[in-house]
Amino acid sequence: MYIRMTSLLLSSHTSKLAFRITSTEPCYSARLFVASHGRRRASKGCYSQRTRAAAQLGEPWSIYDDPALYDHVFPGRDFAAEVDFLFDVFQKHAKVGEGLEKPNILLELGCGPARHSIQAVQRGASRAIGVDNSAAMLGHARHLAAEAGVAAELVQGTLGSVSKTLQLGPQAHVAYFLFGTLCHALTNEDALAWLRDAAACVAPGGLIVAELEHPGDIFDGTLIEGDEWPVDGREPEEQLMFVYGTNMDDFNPVTQVHTRTVRLTRRETSRKKWELIGECSVEQKAFTVSEVALLAKLVPLEVAWYYGDLDIEVDSLFHESASRMVVILRKPLDSGAV
């Protein structure tokens, strides 16, 4: 049985004075979900010139503008296992590519460093395409792909118009929004547009996979608890602290949009004082199961299954290990161009 501890928190929509936005620049696609894997030590000079300048001048800052730093402060996830999950759900739920063990084309939407695309090719996918709106992030992704000896296709584009950018047609066997990328569609209308755009790239019988907040988190207070964790710095004597949401952040119960504080600070281990590197806010929408089902119907898509993690064994939102909502949507076999 799925049991979730309830925390009693004062939602900041009742205490607006405690909330402040320090940047008008969006921290686009900062990822929702953090796995408790080992920390990585940054190489020397892990802060970009823009990050250092923003910290010194108090300019608008977004961690997404510093790809190497972004890639460093979020603890490592098991990308190989997550790609295996994509392969598993393809075999279990897709109605295209009969007899194939792996999808022919995978499309990563909001790919960031494109680590899933890179892993997909390394694990035998014939073609992997990653799309992101950040030229800097794609440059970092291309560097990672080159290091791995992988020919992943990385394209700059905006979610909602990917089908026009790629001119791919309905060919992909699996398209996916991981790390809560779909949550950056702040209205149901935007989410519908993004899903329809993704569906235009997916073959009939193919899948769209979306990793979202667990819907239980909306109702029990978990969503607004926030999180922070220490990160190794550039040198042994340096420590970083990354804040991803605080319990004073704003959650709008009408729109279901959560505004998270994103903050990075540093200090020398011999000192107590923390220095601010940068701070911004990021907006993300939380979706309920009924919203997802209605959005799918409007695309139109079929809801094939809901998982509680990127793990084929966590096959229910009520599973004891469920920590998120991973929805598997399937394009109907009789669908034409979307």
N, C-alpha and C positions, 0 to 999 in steps of 0.2 A: 504494500500500500504506500502511496506517495504521501509523505508527511512534510510539511514546511513550517518552520518556526516563524512566528509572527512577532514583529518588532513594533512597538508603539513609538512613532516618530511624529514630531510636529512638522507637517508639510509646510514648505515655505510659501505656498500660495496664501497662507494665513498670516505670514510675517514678511511681507514684501520688503521691508526696510533692511532685512538681513541679506538680501540678494543683490548682487551687482554684476554687471557684465563689463568686463575689462577690455573687450575688443569687439569691434563691429565686423571684423573679418572672420568668415566662417571657418571653423576647424573641420573641414569637410572630410567625411569618411574616417574619422577617428574610430577605431574599432571598439565594439561593445564588449566583447567577451574575452576574458583573460583566463588562461589555463595555468595551473600551478606547477609549471615545469621549471627547470633550472634557469638561473639568471645568466646572462652573457656579459662578458666584459667588453666595453667599447674600446675600439682602437684609438690611438692618439688623434686628437683633432676631430672628435666625433661631432662637434658642433659646427654647423655650416657658418659661413661668413654672415649670412642673413640672420641666423639665430643670435650670434654674438652681437651684431649691430642692434637688433631689436631689443636685446636685454640692456644694452648700454643707453639707448635713446628712448626707451619706453614706447617703441612703435608697436602697432598691431602685430600679433604673433600667432602663428599656427604651427603646431608640431608637424602637420602634414607637409609644410614647406621645407622641412629638413628630413628627407627620406631616411638617411642613415640613422639619425637620432630616433625617428619614429619607429624604425625597425628594431632598434635596440631597447627602447623603454617598455615595449609590450613583451611580457615574458613569452618565451618560445612555445609554440603549439606544435603538436605532432602532425605536421603537414602531410607526411606520407600516409599516416593512418586516416586522415581526413579525406585524402584523395581516394584511398581504398573504400571509404564510405560512399563516395560518389560512384565508384565502380559498382559497389554492392547494390545501391538503390537502382542503378541502371539495369542491372541484371534482374532485380526483383520487380520493378515497377514500370519500366519502359516497355513500349510495344512497337519498337523500331529496332532495326539492326539485329534481327533474329539470328541466333547462333553466335553473335559476337560476345566475347567476354568483357570487352571494354568499349566504351563509346568512341565513335570515330572522331568527332569534333567536340571539344569542350570549350565553352565560352564563359570566361570569368568576368563578371560585371562589377566595376569598382575594384579593380584587381590590386591596387596599391603596389607592394613589392613583387606581386605575381608569383608568390612562392607556391601556390596551388597549381598554377599553370606549369611552372618548372617541374614540380613533382609529377604532374600528370604525364608529361613527355618522358621523364625518367622512368616512369612505371609502365610505359608501353602505349600510351595514347598516340594515335597517329598525328593528331593536330590539336594544339591548344592555343586559344586566342585570349588575350587579356586586354581589357579596355579600362582606361582611367582618364579623368579630366586633367590630371596634373602632369605637365611635361617633366618636372623635376623627379616625380615619383617614377615615371616610366623610364627615365634615364637610369635611376637606381636599379629598377627591375631588369633593364637590359644588361647592366653590369653583373648582376647576380646570375642571369641566364648564361652570359658568356663564361663566367667562372665555372658554372656547372656543365658547360659544353652542350647547352640545350638551345634548340632553335624554336623558342616560343615566339608567337606573333604578338607584338605589343603595340597597341594603337591608341592614340589620343582621341577621346570622344566623350560626349555628355550622355548620361543615362536619360533615356527617353527618346533619343535619336540615334541609338547605336545601329539599328537596322539600316538607316540611311548612310551612316558613316562607313560601315563595313561593306554594304551591298552584298551581303553573304547569301541572302535568301533563306528559306526554311531548311537549313542543312544540319545544324548542330543537334547532337543527340542529347546533350546536357548543357544547360545554361545555369549559372548559379550566382546568387548574391550571398556571400559569406561575411562573417564578422559584422553582421547587422547592417550591411550596406543599404538594404531596402528601407531601414528605419530613418534614413535621411530624406525619404519622401514624406514630407510633413503633413500632407493631406491625403485622404483616400483618393482624390482625383489624381494627384501626382503618382501615387502608388499604382493606380490602375494604368496610367500612361506608361510607367516603367515596365510593368508586367506585359502589357500589350506589345511594347517594343521588343522585349525579350522573346515573346512568343513568335514574333515575326521572323526571328532568327532560328527557331527550333523546328525540327522536322515533326510532322504528325506522328504521334506516339512517343515523342521525346519528352524530356523532363525539364522543369525549372525548379531549382532547389533554393530555398530561402532560409537563412539562419536568423532568427529573431529572438527577442526577449521572451522568457517563459511567461505566459499570460498570468500565471499565479503571482508573479512579482508585482504586477500592477495593483493587486488588491490587498496584499499583506504587508506592504511597506518596504519590501526588499528593493524595489526599483530605485528608491530615493535614498538608500543608505550611503551610497558612495563607496569609494575604495582608494587605497593608496598603498604603495609598496616601494621598498628601496631598490636601487639599481646601481650596479658597479659603475664607477666613473672611468675617466680616461687613464688615471694613474691609481696605484694602490692606495694613496692617501686621499683620494677624492671619492665622495659618495653623492649619489643623486637620489632624490625623492620625487616620485611621480604620483600626482593626485588625479584620479579619474572619477570625478563626482564627489560632492559633499552632501551631508544631510541637511544643508541649508539651501540647496539648489531648488529651483522652481519646477514643479510638475503641474501642468494645467489639466485638471480633471475633465474638462470639456473637449479639448482637442487631443488629449492623451500625449501631449508633447512634453518631453523632459529636457530641461536645459541644464547640461552638466558643466561644471567647472573643470577645466583641464589645466593643470599647473605643474611646472617642473622647477625644482630648486636644487642647489648644490651646496656642498660644504666640504672643507677639509676635515678629515676624521679627527684631527687634533683640536678642532674648534667646535663650538656649539652653535654658532650663528649660521643660519641658512641664507643663501643668496638666491634671489629670484632669477631664473633664466627666462621664463616666459609664462604667460597665463592667457587663456582665452576661454570661450564658451562654445559648446557644441549642442545643437538641437537634434533630438531624435524622437520619433514617434513610436509609441508602444501599440502593438496590434493585438486584438482579441481573436480568438478562434473564429467567432462568427463573422468578424470583419474579413478575415482571410478567406473564408468560404464564400462570402458574397463577392469579393473582388475577383476570385477565381471564376465564379459563374459569369461575371460580366465580361471577362476577357474574350472568349470563354476558355476556361481550363477545368480539368477534373482534379479534385483533391484525391491524390492516391494514398497518402498516409501522413501522419504527424509523428515525428520522433522527438525524444527528449534530449538528444545530444547528437553529435556527429559520430554516432556509433550504432551499427545495425542492431545491436543487442538491446539498446535503450529504445524500445519500440513503442513507447507510450509516453504521453505527457504526465502520466501518473506513476511512471517507473521510479523506483527509489533513487536512481541516479540521474533523473531528469533535471537539467539545469537551464535549458533553453527550449525554444520551439523551433524545430527544423521541419518545415512543411515541404512536402513533395507534390508538385503540381505536374499534371500530364496534359499535353496538347492532344485533343481528340483526334482520332484517326481520320474522321470525315471532315476535318477542318481544312478550309482553303487558306488563302493568304489572310493574315490577321491585320 
